[in-house]
Amino acid sequence: MSTSVKISKSSEGPTTKTTSITREYSSTYRPVIKGRGSSSTNYGRSSYGGGGGYSMRQVSSYGMGSAMAPAGAYKNMSSTGVASIKTSRDREKKDMQDLNERFANYIEKVRFLEAQNRKLAQELDQLKQKWGKETAAVKAMYQAELDEARKLLDDAEKEKARLEIRTASLEEQIDEIRASLDDANAQNDEMRDRLERQNQQISEYVSEISVLTKRMQQLESDRDRDKKEIGRLQDSLNKARHDLDNETLGHIDAENRRQTLEEELEFLKNVHEQELKELAALAYRDTTVENREFWKSEMSSALREIQETYDEEMDAMRGELESYYNMKIQEFRTGASRQNMETVHAKETTKKMRDQLSALQSRLSELEARNASLEAENASLRQQLEEREREWEEERMELTNNLNKLQAELEAVLKELQDLIDTKLGLELEIAAYRKLLEGEENRVGLKQIVLNLVSGGHVSTTEYVSHDERSGGQSQVVKGEMSAKTTYQRSAKGPITICEMQCCGKYICVENTGRRNEQLDGWKIARTVDGRTDKRFCHTSWFHLCTRPQGKIWAKGSAQNPGPNDIESNQNSWGIGANITTKLVNLSGEDRATHVQKTMYSS
C-alpha cells in the first residue's frame, strides 16, 4: 500500500487536501473505509506473481472551508442536515488522523527495514569480499576442467549406454545362436535316435531272418531226411512187394505143386486101385484060399501102410505149407499195414513240410523284400544322416566361428566398457574432489585427505588451488598435488547372485542375477566393511525378485536417480567410501552368498 498526501493552500480560496491511496488486497479482502465527496477507484489485477490478488487505487479529495459554496446555499439546508454533515466530517477527520498515524508508523518501519537491509547488504558485500574471492578463484580455476570433465562424463555415459545396448544385442544374438545350436543338436540327437531305432529294427529283422533261415535249413534237412526215409521205406515197400510177388509166385507154385501132387496122388491112387484090382483079380484067380487070404491081408496092410504114410506126408506137407503161407501172409499184411501207416505219416509229414516250406518261402520272400526296402531306407537314412552331420558340422563350425567372433567382440566391448568405467570413476573422483573444494566441506589444504577418502579407478589426477588464510595476515599459499590411485576389484559368489558394481561415492550397490531362473531375495542382508569398520548393514524384509539377467540397485537414502523396477532405497545416508571396502551379501541362514572386495592404493 502506498499513500501520498498533498496539501495546497490558495490565497483566494480555502485550504485543499488531496490524498491518494493505493492498496493491494487479496481476492477476499473488503475495504472498511469509504470516502466521500469526489472519489475515484481503479481496480486492476496484479501482474506479478501470487495469483488471485488485485490492486486498487483510490483517490479521495476532501475540501475544507466555505469559499466553494455560493452565497445563500446553506440557507436552504435544514439544521438536521448540517448536524449530520458536521458529524460526518468529524468522523472523517478522526479517521484521517488515525490513517496518518498508521502511515507515519509504516514509513518509520520501512525506513528501519531499509536501513537494516542496507546494513545486511554491506555485511554481505564484506563477506563476499572476504570469502568470495577464493571461491571464485577456485571456481574459475576448475570451471574449465569441470566442464571438460562433465563433457567427458556425458560422453562416457553415452558410450556406456551404446556399449550396453550393443552388449545386450550381442547377448541376444548369442542366445539366438545358442538356441539354434540347441535345436540343431536336438535334431541331430533325434536323427541319431531314429537311426539307432532303425538299426535296432534292422538287426531284429536280420536276427529273425537268420532264425527263419536256420529254421528253413532245419526243415530242409528234415525234408531231406524224410525224403531219405521215404526212399528207404519205398525201397522196403518195393522189396516187400517183390517178396510178396515172390511169395505169391511161390504160393502159386506150391498150389500148382499141390494140385500136381493131388493129381499125381489121384493118379497113383487110381493106379494103386487099378493094381489092387489087378492083384485082387489075381488073388481071386488064385485057387488057394490061404493064398487069397494071405495076399488079401498083406495087400490090405501094405495099402493101409502106404495110405497112412501118404496121409501123414500129405498132412505134414499141408500143415507146413499152410503155416508157411499163413506166416508169410501175416508178415506181408503186417509189413504192408506198417508200411501203409508209415507211408501215410510220411505223406502227411511231407505235406505239412511242404506247406510250412511254402509258407516259409513266402515269408522269406516278404522278409527279403522288406529287408531290401529297409536296407534301402537305411542307406537313404545313412546318406541323409551323413548330409545332416556334414551340414550340422558346417553350421556348428560357422556358429562356433560366429560365437568366437562375438565372444571376441564382447570381450573387446567389455574391455572398452571397463576402460570407460575406469575413466568414469576417475572423472567422478575429480568431480567429487572439485565439489568438496567448492562446497568448502573439507580442509582447503587437505586435498590429499579428500582424494584418500574417494574411490578411484586407477588414474592420475593433478590438482592446483590457491588458499588464503586471514589469520596469518592474508598470506597466499599455493598447493600443488599429484597423486596416482590404483583400484583393484575382487568378486566371488556362491550361486547365481553376485555383486556386480559399487558406486565410488557410496551412492548405490548393484546386485545381478547371472542364472536362468528367478531368485527370491527376501530377508537377505548387505554387510559392508569400510577400512576395517563394519558399520553399514541393511536388511529388507520384502526384497525384490531378480529375474533372468537383470540388475537391481540398493540406493543410499535420497540418492536414487531414475530408479529401475528392481531398485530399492536403503536407510543408509551413504554406503561409505574408503581405501579398503568389503561388501557381502548374506542369506537367511547367515551364509555369505556373494562378496565384493575393493582395494585402492595411492602413490604421490
Order of alpha helices (4+ residues) and beta strands (2+ residues): beta-beta-beta-beta-alpha-alpha-alpha-alpha-beta-beta-beta-beta-beta-beta-beta-beta-beta-beta-beta-beta
